[in-house]
Amino acid sequence: MLNGIKSLIVTVTDDQLENIDRVADRLAAKGLKVERVLPMTGVIVGTSTPKQISALEQIDGVMSVEEEGVAYLPHPTAPVQ
C-alpha cells in the first residue's frame, strides 16, 4: 500500500465477540481505518501504519493484529512447479 499504510487483520477475543462493533470503534479511535467487521469470524479488517500495530494490540478485546498476506497463484496453464 502507499505511504506505509498496511492492510491489517485484527482477531477479536472470544469474550468480546458480542461487542465486536465496540472493539472496532476502539480500534478506529487508535488509528485503524476500519473497512470490514466480520462478526461471524471475529475478524476486523482495516488499514493503518505499521507503527500503530503495538497500540492496536493493547486494546481490550484484541487477540492479535497481523499484516494481511498476499498469495499469488500461477496461471492455470503454467507448468507444474
JOBELZI-V784194 format. One record per pair of residues at least 12 apart in sequence whose ideal C-beta (glycine too) atoms are under 6 Angstrom apart, sorted by the first residue. I is the first residue (numbers start at 0). J is the second residue. D is the distance in whole Angstrom. If there is no record, write none. Layout:
i:I j:J d:D
i:I j:J d:D
//
This chain:
i:3 j:48 d:5
i:4 j:46 d:5
i:5 j:49 d:6
i:5 j:66 d:5
i:6 j:46 d:6
i:6 j:67 d:4
i:7 j:45 d:6
i:7 j:47 d:6
i:7 j:64 d:6
i:8 j:44 d:6
i:8 j:65 d:5
i:8 j:67 d:5
i:9 j:43 d:4
i:9 j:61 d:6
i:9 j:64 d:5
i:10 j:62 d:4
i:10 j:63 d:5
i:11 j:41 d:4
i:11 j:60 d:6
i:12 j:60 d:5
i:12 j:62 d:5
i:15 j:60 d:3
i:16 j:41 d:5
i:19 j:36 d:6
i:19 j:38 d:5
i:22 j:60 d:4
i:23 j:36 d:5
i:23 j:43 d:5
i:25 j:58 d:5
i:26 j:55 d:6
i:29 j:54 d:5
i:29 j:55 d:6
i:30 j:47 d:5
i:30 j:51 d:5
i:31 j:45 d:4
i:31 j:47 d:5
i:31 j:55 d:6
i:32 j:45 d:5
i:32 j:46 d:5
i:33 j:45 d:4
i:52 j:64 d:5
//
